[in-house]
Amino acid sequence: MSKKNLPVKLCPVCLREFTWRKKWERDWDSVRYCSERCRRSRSTRQRIH
């Protein structure tokens, strides 16, 4: 894959787009958050809304 054609998702916590990474190759379908920080803060964010 070229860098131009990498899949992109939207992080539900920070609302930023993030791009596929090699380390997520096996479980890209289950990746929801762009970073560990967003993953940890997901519950805090959900309580606010």
Summary of the structure (lengths in Angstrom):
residues: 49
radius of gyration: 12.0
end to end distance: 37.5
largest distance: 38.8
contacts: 89
relative contact order: 0.21
helix: 45%
strand: 12%
